[in-house]
Amino acid sequence: MERNELYPIFLKATNLNILIVGGGNVGLEKLSFLLKSSPNANVQMVSPVFLEDTLKLAKKYNVQRIENVYHEKYLEGKHMVIACTDDVNVNEQVYHDCRAKNILVNVADNPPFCDFYMGGIVTKGNVKIAISTNGKSPTVAKRLRQFFEDVIPENIDDLVKNLNEYRKTIKGDFDEKVEALNEFTKSLVEKKEED
């Protein structure tokens, strides 16, 4: 059976220099997705043309725009790149340039040319869940995101903050603290008995 071997991490996008190559519909989608999750992300975009909606979003979030065709020089100082032009050759060139410079790269809709995927994300305050289908089905990731948005209670953030304060007051060694927190939170995963 095939298995998802991706390693999930949560990146502090404000500490990274991110480049999006492409200013069309997919570029707008990738920028929107990134800024929804990390509104203070440090993002630069390069494209000869940008959609009006992309320009508005970029201005709102202080995204630097370069109106030009892709060139390897735009990779300087970047940690992560998303290639989403409508030219397969340009996207693949971005991939090869990034690989040569050890920069993480994602070529939209081209899984073999990706070091990472942008999965479904559910955010409720401090709680964030990322969903991956190993690049196989963005539609399934979207449906799972909708499911988790519905089932995770809106007050989950209050619980997280309260637990953080409670954790500071617990006495004992590590195992005793884990036991106390497990006992306190077990109702989150217990199935409700039917009447």
Secondary structure, DSSP 8 states (H G I E B T S, - for coil): ------------GGGS-EEEE--SHHHHHHHHHHHHH-TT--EEEEES---HHHHHHHHHTT-EEEES---GGGGTT-SEEEE--S-HHHHHHHHHHHHHTT-EEEETT-GGGBS----EEEEETTEEEEE--TTS-HHHHHHHHHHHHHHS-TTHHHHHHHHHHHHHH--S-HHHHHHHHHHHHGGGTS-----
